[in-house]
């Protein structure tokens, strides 16, 4: 082995790894997610604070001067010492380091700062490597292999004797070996996927599978093309016949959930204008009505461990839109709010008890900005487990009570992941086109929806559904079409190249070109500028969301947001060289910012709206329309003067991007059903609201654009639907 390797260089390599997680004293820091995992109640750290921490870790135990920190973290920026002061304060707050002497970051008066806490690398094959201070004899920072990963006791570093030469060589050998392991092409995996196969393959679609507690049977709904309704069925996980559980003929049945003892199945039934909950024996038989559900769009539920109640989500106060978890007693029919810690505007949904009944996992935040949280069954100790801030399409506990399998679009298309509840370590399973997983309470079987659908960009003339036609045919799926100001071109997201990227379709020439090309970073939510020569879009990379501006002719891109911004969407302001950027946070910490002179020393930021959900600019009227958590509906604010008023309660945050400003009027979707929707036009000046058309289509993405004069709409309904039920075995893997 070549031992002529600088320990400092090796440490630099270690600290430069993606998705790095460090234990700093008593706390765990997820560098990539900008989070102190052990204090989930805290907001995300700023990128600069984390960069300062990395520099201090790089020289653990040694003093780093203020000038060195400013030069390394704020390279090329005009700064004042105050920016460093704020970063240090932020780190001390995050570590609760208010003791004297400090246990984490020590101030060296008039010189700089020193990290005095023990630092341990947690993730990857280099896990268990301590980042240590230089010895008294001087020298570089070293990394040594730790005998275990138990939590180190935090205390100021005492002076140490100079290490013996043999010990130094041994430490260096351990470091090089750990780095070689870390950088090896085959990463260590916690879970291994086996026996991946389609459980169903009949024509038509099957949805939302749910395994019996013993993992031997699966319930799901099947689409019946003759009646155009879903029917509830059950079958064995092995080859077997499918058995109908119910006999209703004029309603949609879905979301089957087995009781803990496997004798009953709870499910929902949807008809015209109603949603109701029912129970049926798992072998078929007489049904029992539970009662009406508040909103089928958010009616995701589970059984309590004793089998006497359902845990579900609903709005406890009709005047507020935020969803909260509640319990529904099946004997009495009474509902009552589940007692747990949450903010007034937190959106909580999709709760599931662990197999041992000790914990509850739930999703906080509506799509596409969700994460998984876990709390004790009594409602205490709620904490965030994932940091994806992305669409999560189903999650389920594994039988070990320590891991959760879930589906997310955070890397582009929906795929399966497993997250460790204690550490927050997330592992992709390499199973794509998969959503709504469910795992057996015993054993290692996982079932899921194997999505075989296609959303296709289409043009629909208003009033003549027979002339609905596909634009830019491909084998991929299309999303979020945005019409250019001159109505000649449409930009949209599509996965036709294998990853969600922006594409540009010329309506007159009937040609389509790729606007962005990055296999690792999806791009979506495009908005045009007034001149029609640039678009803003959101580029995703893991949990990061950045706002980019793309030149239509040259395809060149520039980033407008900061590294620590988690961008939801962006739009052009009414003023030149000014942008509106929505950044994501929990509840009302999401904000709509006005950013002037982005990326320059003159950059200025101001908050326009707290708790933002969606926003659009009416440039001609110099007005901002928006929806926000806690607001009664669609709001309008004048850029000149700042006056604000409610436009309509019919459009709220739940509608997402399903509304558009069209020549000073608001077009929006309403009455979104399984395969139906209504399109309205609202005059914000008079409040006049007219029904434009009704659509008997399956609409997954509610984004749309309107052609001049309101003659037609551009949207991407589901065109091909043949979803099957997939199955696999998920087993623990050994170390790398």
Secondary structure as UniProt FT lines:
FT   HELIX           7..15
FT   TURN            18..19
FT   STRAND          21..24
FT   TURN            25..26
FT   STRAND          27..30
FT   TURN            31..34
FT   STRAND          35..36
FT   HELIX           37..39
FT   TURN            40..41
FT   HELIX           47..58
FT   TURN            59..61
FT   STRAND          63..65
FT   HELIX           66..73
FT   TURN            75..76
FT   HELIX           81..94
FT   TURN            95..96
FT   STRAND          105..108
FT   TURN            109..111
FT   STRAND          112..115
FT   STRAND          119..121
FT   TURN            125..128
FT   STRAND          129..132
FT   TURN            136..137
FT   STRAND          142..145
FT   HELIX           165..182
FT   STRAND          191..198
FT   STRAND          206..211
FT   TURN            213..214
FT   STRAND          217..224
FT   TURN            225..228
FT   STRAND          229..236
FT   STRAND          243..244
FT   STRAND          252..258
FT   TURN            260..261
FT   STRAND          264..271
FT   TURN            272..273
FT   STRAND          274..281
FT   TURN            282..283
FT   STRAND          287..292
FT   HELIX           296..298
FT   STRAND          302..303
FT   TURN            305..306
FT   STRAND          309..314
FT   TURN            318..319
FT   STRAND          324..329
FT   TURN            330..332
FT   STRAND          335..337
FT   TURN            344..345
FT   STRAND          348..353
FT   TURN            355..356
FT   STRAND          359..364
FT   TURN            367..368
FT   STRAND          370..376
FT   TURN            377..378
FT   STRAND          383..384
FT   STRAND          392..397
FT   TURN            399..400
FT   STRAND          403..408
FT   TURN            410..411
FT   STRAND          415..420
FT   TURN            421..423
FT   STRAND          426..432
FT   STRAND          434..439
FT   STRAND          445..450
FT   STRAND          453..455
FT   STRAND          458..461
FT   TURN            462..463
FT   HELIX           465..467
FT   STRAND          469..470
FT   STRAND          478..483
FT   TURN            485..486
FT   STRAND          489..494
FT   TURN            496..497
FT   STRAND          501..506
FT   TURN            507..510
FT   STRAND          511..514
FT   TURN            519..520
FT   STRAND          523..528
FT   TURN            530..531
FT   STRAND          534..541
FT   TURN            542..543
FT   STRAND          544..551
FT   TURN            552..554
FT   STRAND          557..559
FT   TURN            563..564
FT   STRAND          566..572
FT   TURN            576..577
FT   STRAND          578..583
FT   HELIX           587..589
FT   STRAND          591..596
FT   TURN            598..599
FT   TURN            601..602
FT   STRAND          604..610
FT   STRAND          612..618
FT   TURN            619..622
FT   STRAND          623..628
FT   TURN            629..630
FT   STRAND          634..638
FT   TURN            639..641
FT   STRAND          644..648
FT   TURN            649..650
FT   HELIX           653..655
FT   TURN            656..657
FT   STRAND          659..662
FT   TURN            663..664
FT   STRAND          665..670
FT   STRAND          677..682
FT   TURN            684..686
FT   STRAND          689..695
FT   STRAND          704..706
FT   HELIX           708..710
FT   STRAND          712..715
FT   STRAND          718..721
FT   STRAND          724..732
//
